[in-house]
Amino acid sequence: MTITVENLSVDFDQRFQLHNINWAIEDQHHWVITGTNGAGKSALAASLAGAGDITDGQISGLPERIGVVSFEAQEELIDKERKKDDADIMDIISEGTPVRDIIFNDCLDPDTAHAMIAKFELEYILDRAFRKLSTGESRKVMIIRALSCKPQLLLLDEPFDGLDADTLAMLQGYLNELVTKVPMVLILNRFDEIPEFITHIAYMDQGELQHQVDKSDQEAYDNLYQLLHIKTSDLDIPEAEAESAIPKLPMDQPLVKLTDLTIKYDEFKLIDQLNWTIERNQHWQLSGPNGSGKTAILSIINGDHPQCYTNDIFVFGFKRGSGESIWQIKQFIGYVSTALQWEYRVQISLRNVIISGFHDSIGLYTKASDQEKKIADQWLAVLGMSDRADTPFQKLSYGDQRLLLIARAMVKHPPLLILDEPCLGLDDMNRQLVLALIEKICSGSETSVIYVNHHAEDKIAGIDNFLALEQRQK
């Protein structure tokens, strides 16, 4: 049996939409659908069970009997019970349908039902009304119903929620006995609950099926785990050192103010009278075609451009050309670019790469303090790299190196973080990782972000200000 989903778009009462889903569930394949809350995991599973209105594409190969466990299916059963009360013309509130009938009415496999009742130790509730059960009890009843309908496909949406450790292990063991008999699709938020028998993992985001990973592909699996870790981690952005080396900036002044900025080469004006103010806690996306001046503007802010002194530039409390040094400017900035990644070729550990950010150095040439090590380890935890703290930087994948350099730029909590094309050269999975980390920074710190990119689809939640440059004719 193969279930094929082709170019599928589904509307759920205009509350949520699935977009252009392409997917296949093969014999002996068992899937986990994962993603952040609201990503569309449950909607995708529900569409296989017939929910929603298909607006484009198709699903083929669906079997006749599908066992479903979900909060929506549970709610539907309870609603039916309530409607029985509403229809009672004698105004007598019924006790509701007993659990025994909920399980055994229309049951196709009573032996399995009895076995699961015993495994869950639910004999004591069989004569109780279903709607009077606790959340955990009603969840177990839904699982029994799904497993005892002789399912040809199992759709289990968070089947382990509310189960204690022993019951969870028991259910996982029972599902493992079914792997040769019925394909399964599980929706899970927790990677540590993924059963051993799962063969494939799908990642949903914003109603789209963005990644499909064979669990045996260790590198792809690790990347997906890391993406989910960053997306769903409750960890806050680690704090800076108690005694920060960065001077306090005036609260009533912008971080950056460019007034009538003009950058020209001979007679050609690359930037012509640009006005741009970056306030505290503002996040900006800077975009534009190649040659539109993005890098030149960043160099002006960073203090590296020779035309800093021919323009009206105010940065971090300094009016450029008033006797300040370039290092007085750079101390307020964290910078990440592809060029920096090319330059970072020293053989040091991941922990020390992050610590080097305190010193704005490529490599670490002073002994790290205990506080610096502690903060670096907190950043490694945010990145899901705690187990690789002593791994050499050069052994990381290209995408993981980029993540680490962003953490290095952030470790001192600079007032301004400049991310110059941070996704350049990354595959889709690593791009998602980097975007997730930037989103975490925007939502969890007081650092202002300038995010430079070419692709409109790479938007970051939390970035609400946009500056788009245009190509100027030479």
C-alpha positions as CSV (number, residue, x, y, z in Angstrom):
1,M,0.0,0.0,0.0
2,T,1.2,3.5,-0.9
3,I,-0.6,6.7,0.1
4,T,0.4,9.5,-2.3
5,V,-0.2,13.2,-1.6
6,E,0.3,15.4,-4.7
7,N,0.4,19.2,-4.7
8,L,-2.2,19.2,-1.9
9,S,-3.7,22.4,-0.6
10,V,-6.3,22.2,2.1
11,D,-8.5,24.9,3.8
12,F,-9.7,24.4,7.3
13,D,-12.6,26.8,7.6
14,Q,-10.3,29.7,6.6
15,R,-8.6,29.3,10.0
16,F,-5.6,27.4,8.6
17,Q,-4.3,26.3,5.3
18,L,-2.0,23.6,4.1
19,H,0.0,24.5,1.0
20,N,1.4,22.4,-1.9
21,I,2.1,19.2,0.1
22,N,3.9,16.4,-1.7
23,W,4.4,13.3,0.3
24,A,4.3,9.5,0.1
25,I,3.7,6.9,2.8
26,E,5.1,3.6,1.7
27,D,4.6,0.1,3.1
28,Q,6.8,-0.5,6.1
29,H,7.4,3.2,6.5
30,H,6.5,4.8,9.8
31,W,6.5,8.6,10.0
32,V,6.7,11.3,12.7
33,I,5.4,14.7,11.8
34,T,7.1,17.4,13.8
35,G,7.4,21.2,13.9
36,T,6.6,24.1,16.1
37,N,3.1,24.8,17.5
38,G,0.8,26.1,14.8
39,A,3.1,24.7,12.0
40,G,0.4,22.4,10.5
41,K,1.3,19.0,12.0
42,S,-2.2,18.1,13.1
43,A,-3.7,19.6,10.0
44,L,-1.7,17.4,7.8
45,A,-2.7,14.3,9.7
46,A,-6.3,15.4,9.8
47,S,-6.3,15.9,6.0
48,L,-5.5,12.2,5.7
49,A,-8.5,11.4,7.8
50,G,-10.8,13.5,5.6
51,A,-10.8,16.8,7.4
52,G,-10.7,20.2,5.6
53,D,-11.6,21.2,2.1
54,I,-9.2,20.3,-0.6
55,T,-8.6,23.3,-2.8
56,D,-5.9,21.9,-5.0
57,G,-4.1,18.6,-5.6
58,Q,-5.2,15.1,-4.3
59,I,-4.6,12.3,-1.9
60,S,-4.7,8.8,-3.4
61,G,-4.3,5.3,-1.9
62,L,-6.1,6.0,1.4
63,P,-7.3,2.8,3.0
64,E,-10.8,2.1,4.2
65,R,-10.0,1.8,7.9
66,I,-8.0,4.5,9.6
67,G,-7.4,4.5,13.3
68,V,-7.2,8.1,14.6
69,V,-6.1,9.4,18.0
70,S,-6.3,13.2,18.3
71,F,-7.7,15.9,20.6
72,E,-10.1,16.8,17.7
73,A,-11.5,13.3,17.5
74,Q,-11.8,13.2,21.2
75,E,-13.6,16.5,21.2
76,E,-15.9,15.3,18.5
77,L,-17.0,12.3,20.6
78,I,-17.7,14.6,23.6
79,D,-19.7,17.0,21.4
80,K,-21.9,14.1,20.3
81,E,-22.5,13.3,24.0
82,R,-23.5,16.9,24.7
83,K,-25.9,16.9,21.7
84,K,-27.7,13.9,23.2
85,D,-28.6,16.1,26.2
86,D,-29.7,18.9,23.9
87,A,-32.0,16.5,22.1
88,D,-33.6,15.2,25.2
89,I,-37.2,16.4,25.1
90,M,-37.9,15.3,28.7
91,D,-35.3,17.7,30.0
92,I,-33.6,14.8,31.7
93,I,-29.8,15.1,31.6
94,S,-28.5,11.6,30.7
95,E,-25.4,10.1,32.3
96,G,-23.8,9.8,28.9
97,T,-22.6,6.8,26.9
98,P,-20.5,4.4,29.0
99,V,-16.9,3.7,28.1
100,R,-17.8,0.1,27.3
101,D,-20.1,1.2,24.5
102,I,-17.7,3.8,23.2
103,I,-15.0,1.1,22.9
104,F,-17.1,-1.9,21.7
105,N,-19.8,-0.4,19.5
106,D,-18.6,-0.9,16.0
107,C,-15.4,-2.6,17.3
108,L,-13.8,-4.9,14.7
109,D,-11.2,-6.5,17.0
110,P,-12.6,-7.1,20.5
111,D,-9.6,-9.3,21.4
112,T,-7.2,-6.3,20.9
113,A,-9.7,-4.0,22.8
114,H,-9.8,-6.4,25.8
115,A,-6.0,-6.8,25.8
116,M,-5.4,-3.0,25.7
117,I,-8.0,-2.4,28.5
118,A,-6.0,-4.8,30.6
119,K,-2.7,-3.2,29.7
120,F,-4.0,0.2,30.5
121,E,-5.8,-1.2,33.6
122,L,-9.1,0.5,32.7
123,E,-11.6,-2.2,33.8
124,Y,-12.7,0.1,36.6
125,I,-14.1,2.8,34.2
126,L,-15.9,0.6,31.6
127,D,-19.3,1.5,33.1
128,R,-18.5,5.1,33.6
129,A,-19.7,7.8,31.2
130,F,-17.1,8.7,28.7
131,R,-17.5,12.4,29.1
132,K,-16.8,12.1,32.9
133,L,-13.3,10.7,32.4
134,S,-10.1,12.5,33.1
135,T,-8.0,13.8,30.2
136,G,-5.6,10.9,30.6
137,E,-8.4,8.3,30.9
138,S,-10.2,9.5,27.8
139,R,-6.9,9.6,25.9
140,K,-6.4,5.9,26.7
141,V,-9.9,5.1,25.5
142,M,-9.2,6.9,22.2
143,I,-6.0,4.8,21.8
144,I,-7.9,1.6,22.4
145,R,-10.6,2.5,19.8
146,A,-8.0,3.3,17.2
147,L,-6.0,0.1,17.8
148,S,-9.1,-2.2,17.8
149,C,-10.7,-1.1,14.5
150,K,-8.3,-3.4,12.5
151,P,-6.6,-0.2,11.2
152,Q,-4.9,-0.2,7.8
153,L,-3.3,3.2,8.8
154,L,-2.8,4.7,12.2
155,L,-2.8,8.5,12.7
156,L,-1.7,9.2,16.2
157,D,-1.6,12.9,17.2
158,E,0.4,13.2,20.4
159,P,-0.6,9.7,21.6
160,F,1.8,9.9,24.5
161,D,0.5,13.1,26.1
162,G,-0.7,12.6,29.6
163,L,0.8,9.1,30.0
164,D,3.2,8.2,32.8
165,A,6.6,6.8,32.0
166,D,5.6,3.2,32.4
167,T,2.4,3.5,30.4
168,L,4.3,5.4,27.7
169,A,6.9,2.6,27.4
170,M,4.2,0.0,27.3
171,L,2.4,1.7,24.5
172,Q,5.6,2.2,22.5
173,G,6.3,-1.5,22.9
174,Y,2.8,-2.4,21.7
175,L,3.1,-0.1,18.7
176,N,6.5,-1.7,17.9
177,E,4.7,-5.1,17.6
178,L,2.5,-3.6,14.8
179,V,5.3,-2.3,12.6
180,T,5.0,-5.1,10.1
181,K,1.2,-4.9,10.0
182,V,0.2,-1.3,9.6
183,P,1.9,2.0,8.6
184,M,1.9,4.7,11.3
185,V,2.0,8.4,11.3
186,L,2.7,10.0,14.6
187,I,2.5,13.8,15.4
188,L,5.0,14.5,18.2
189,N,6.5,17.7,19.6
190,R,9.2,15.9,21.6
191,F,12.1,14.3,19.8
192,D,12.9,12.2,22.9
193,E,9.5,10.5,22.5
194,I,10.2,9.3,18.9
195,P,9.9,5.4,19.0
196,E,12.7,3.3,17.7
197,F,10.6,1.9,14.9
198,I,10.0,5.3,13.2
199,T,11.7,5.3,9.8
200,H,11.0,8.8,8.5
201,I,10.5,12.3,9.9
202,A,8.6,15.1,8.3
203,Y,9.0,18.8,9.4
204,M,6.1,21.2,9.0
205,D,6.4,25.0,9.1
206,Q,3.7,27.6,8.2
207,G,1.4,25.0,6.6
208,E,4.2,23.6,4.3
209,L,6.0,20.3,4.4
210,Q,9.5,21.7,4.4
211,H,11.7,18.6,5.1
212,Q,11.4,14.9,4.8
213,V,14.2,13.0,6.5
214,D,15.1,9.3,6.4
215,K,15.9,8.6,10.1
216,S,18.9,6.4,9.0
217,D,20.5,9.6,7.5
218,Q,22.3,10.6,10.7
219,E,23.5,14.0,9.5
220,A,20.0,15.1,8.3
221,Y,18.4,13.7,11.4
222,D,20.8,15.6,13.6
223,N,20.2,18.8,11.7
224,L,16.5,18.4,12.1
225,Y,16.8,17.7,15.8
226,Q,18.9,20.9,16.2
227,L,16.4,22.9,14.2
228,L,13.6,21.8,16.5
229,H,15.7,22.4,19.5
230,I,16.3,26.0,18.6
231,K,12.8,26.6,17.4
232,T,11.2,25.2,20.6
233,S,13.8,25.7,23.2
234,D,12.6,27.6,26.3
235,L,16.1,28.8,27.0
236,D,16.4,32.6,27.0
237,I,19.3,34.2,25.2
238,P,22.2,34.0,27.7
239,E,23.1,37.1,29.5
240,A,26.3,39.0,29.1
241,E,29.0,39.3,31.7
242,A,28.0,41.1,34.9
243,E,30.8,43.6,34.3
244,S,30.5,44.2,30.6
245,A,33.5,45.8,28.9
246,I,31.1,47.7,26.5
247,P,30.5,51.3,27.7
248,K,26.9,52.3,28.4
249,L,25.3,54.3,25.6
250,P,23.1,57.4,26.1
251,M,19.5,56.2,26.4
252,D,18.1,59.3,24.4
253,Q,20.2,58.8,21.3
254,P,19.8,56.4,18.3
255,L,22.4,53.7,17.8
256,V,23.1,54.9,14.2
257,K,22.0,57.9,12.2
258,L,23.1,58.4,8.6
259,T,22.1,61.8,7.2
260,D,22.2,62.4,3.5
261,L,24.7,59.6,3.1
262,T,26.4,59.7,-0.2
263,I,29.0,57.1,-1.4
264,K,30.6,57.8,-4.8
265,Y,33.4,56.5,-6.9
266,D,34.7,59.1,-9.3
267,E,31.4,60.4,-10.8
268,F,29.3,57.3,-10.0
269,K,27.1,57.6,-6.9
270,L,26.5,54.2,-5.4
271,I,24.4,55.7,-2.5
272,D,22.8,59.1,-3.0
273,Q,21.6,61.0,0.0
274,L,20.3,58.1,2.1
275,N,18.8,58.9,5.5
276,W,18.6,56.0,7.9
277,T,18.2,55.9,11.7
278,I,18.5,52.8,13.8
279,E,17.0,53.1,17.2
280,R,17.6,51.0,20.2
281,N,15.8,47.5,20.1
282,Q,14.9,48.0,16.4
283,H,15.4,45.2,14.0
284,W,16.0,45.9,10.3
285,Q,16.1,43.8,7.1
286,L,18.3,45.4,4.5
287,S,17.9,44.1,1.0
288,G,18.7,45.0,-2.6
289,P,20.3,43.5,-5.7
290,N,24.0,42.9,-6.1
291,G,25.8,46.2,-6.4
292,S,23.1,48.3,-4.7
293,G,25.4,49.3,-1.9
294,K,24.4,47.0,1.0
295,T,28.0,46.1,1.9
296,A,29.2,49.7,1.5
297,I,26.6,50.9,4.0
298,L,27.6,48.2,6.5
299,S,31.2,49.2,6.1
300,I,30.2,52.8,6.9
301,I,28.5,51.7,10.1
302,N,31.3,49.4,11.0
303,G,33.9,52.1,10.5
304,D,35.8,50.4,7.7
305,H,34.8,52.5,4.7
306,P,37.2,55.4,3.7
307,Q,34.2,57.7,3.1
308,C,33.2,57.6,6.8
309,Y,34.8,61.0,7.2
310,T,33.2,62.7,4.3
311,N,29.6,62.1,5.5
312,D,27.4,63.1,8.4
313,I,27.5,59.9,10.4
314,F,26.5,59.4,14.0
315,V,27.2,56.0,15.5
316,F,27.1,54.8,19.2
317,G,27.4,58.3,20.7
318,F,30.2,59.4,18.3
319,K,30.0,61.8,15.4
320,R,32.5,60.3,12.9
321,G,35.6,62.4,12.5
322,S,35.6,63.8,16.0
323,G,38.7,61.9,17.2
324,E,37.2,58.5,17.9
325,S,39.1,55.3,17.0
326,I,37.8,52.5,14.9
327,W,38.0,50.2,17.9
328,Q,35.8,52.5,19.9
329,I,33.1,51.9,17.2
330,K,33.6,48.2,16.7
331,Q,33.2,47.4,20.4
332,F,29.5,48.1,20.0
333,I,29.0,45.8,17.0
334,G,28.8,42.0,16.5
335,Y,29.4,41.1,12.9
336,V,28.8,37.9,10.9
337,S,29.6,37.4,7.2
338,T,30.8,34.8,4.8
339,A,34.2,36.5,4.7
340,L,34.5,36.2,8.5
341,Q,33.8,32.4,8.2
342,W,36.5,32.1,5.5
343,E,39.0,33.8,7.8
344,Y,38.1,31.8,10.9
345,R,40.6,28.9,10.3
346,V,42.2,28.5,13.7
347,Q,42.0,25.1,15.3
348,I,40.1,25.8,18.6
349,S,37.1,24.3,20.4
350,L,33.5,25.4,19.9
351,R,33.5,26.7,23.5
352,N,36.6,28.9,22.7
353,V,35.2,30.1,19.4
354,I,32.3,31.6,21.4
355,I,34.6,33.0,24.1
356,S,36.7,34.7,21.4
357,G,33.7,37.0,20.8
358,F,34.3,38.6,24.2
359,H,37.7,39.7,22.8
360,D,36.8,40.4,19.2
361,S,39.6,38.1,18.1
362,I,39.9,35.3,15.6
363,G,41.1,32.6,18.0
364,L,41.6,32.9,21.7
365,Y,44.9,34.2,23.0
366,T,44.1,34.9,26.7
367,K,42.9,32.5,29.5
368,A,39.1,32.5,29.6
369,S,37.5,33.4,32.9
370,D,35.0,31.0,34.6
371,Q,32.2,33.4,33.8
372,E,33.1,33.5,30.1
373,K,33.2,29.7,30.0
374,K,29.8,29.6,31.8
375,I,28.2,31.9,29.2
376,A,29.8,30.1,26.3
377,D,28.3,26.8,27.6
378,Q,24.9,28.5,27.9
379,W,25.1,29.5,24.2
380,L,26.1,25.9,23.2
381,A,23.0,24.7,25.0
382,V,20.8,27.1,23.0
383,L,22.4,25.8,19.8
384,G,22.0,22.1,20.8
385,M,25.8,21.7,20.8
386,S,26.5,21.1,24.5
387,D,27.9,17.6,23.7
388,R,30.4,19.1,21.3
389,A,31.9,21.8,23.4
390,D,35.4,20.5,23.0
391,T,35.1,19.6,19.3
392,P,37.4,21.5,16.9
393,F,35.6,24.3,15.0
394,Q,36.9,23.0,11.7
395,K,35.2,19.7,12.2
396,L,31.7,21.4,12.1
397,S,29.5,21.4,9.1
398,Y,29.4,24.7,7.2
399,G,25.9,25.5,8.6
400,D,27.0,24.7,12.2
401,Q,30.0,27.0,11.8
402,R,27.7,29.8,10.8
403,L,25.5,29.2,13.9
404,L,28.5,29.3,16.1
405,L,29.8,32.5,14.6
406,I,26.5,34.2,15.3
407,A,26.7,33.1,18.9
408,R,30.3,34.4,19.0
409,A,29.0,37.8,17.7
410,M,26.2,37.9,20.3
411,V,28.2,36.7,23.4
412,K,29.1,40.2,24.5
413,H,25.5,41.4,23.9
414,P,26.5,44.2,21.5
415,P,24.0,47.0,21.0
416,L,24.1,46.2,17.2
417,L,24.4,42.8,15.5
418,I,25.1,42.9,11.7
419,L,24.3,39.7,9.9
420,D,25.5,40.1,6.3
421,E,23.9,37.4,4.1
422,P,24.0,34.8,7.0
423,C,22.3,32.2,4.9
424,L,24.6,32.5,1.9
425,G,25.9,29.1,0.8
426,L,23.7,27.1,3.2
427,D,21.4,24.2,2.2
428,D,17.8,24.5,3.1
429,M,18.1,22.7,6.4
430,N,21.0,24.8,7.6
431,R,19.3,27.9,6.3
432,Q,16.3,27.1,8.5
433,L,18.6,26.6,11.5
434,V,20.2,30.0,11.0
435,L,16.9,31.7,10.6
436,A,15.6,30.1,13.7
437,L,18.6,31.3,15.7
438,I,18.2,34.9,14.4
439,E,14.5,34.8,15.3
440,K,15.4,33.6,18.8
441,I,17.9,36.6,19.1
442,C,15.3,39.1,17.9
443,S,12.7,37.9,20.4
444,G,15.1,37.3,23.4
445,S,17.6,40.1,23.6
446,E,18.0,43.8,23.6
447,T,20.4,43.8,20.7
448,S,19.3,45.5,17.5
449,V,19.7,43.4,14.4
450,I,20.5,44.4,10.8
451,Y,19.8,41.4,8.7
452,V,20.9,41.5,5.1
453,N,19.5,39.0,2.6
454,H,18.4,38.7,-1.0
455,H,15.4,36.4,-0.6
456,A,12.0,37.7,0.4
457,E,10.9,34.3,1.8
458,D,13.7,34.4,4.4
459,K,11.8,36.8,6.6
460,I,12.4,36.7,10.4
461,A,9.6,37.0,12.9
462,G,10.3,40.1,15.0
463,I,11.9,42.1,12.2
464,D,9.4,44.9,11.4
465,N,11.6,47.5,9.7
466,F,12.8,47.2,6.1
467,L,15.2,49.1,3.9
468,A,15.3,48.1,0.3
469,L,18.0,49.5,-1.9
470,E,17.8,49.8,-5.7
471,Q,20.4,49.2,-8.4
472,R,21.8,52.5,-9.6
473,Q,22.7,53.0,-13.2
474,K,26.3,53.7,-14.0
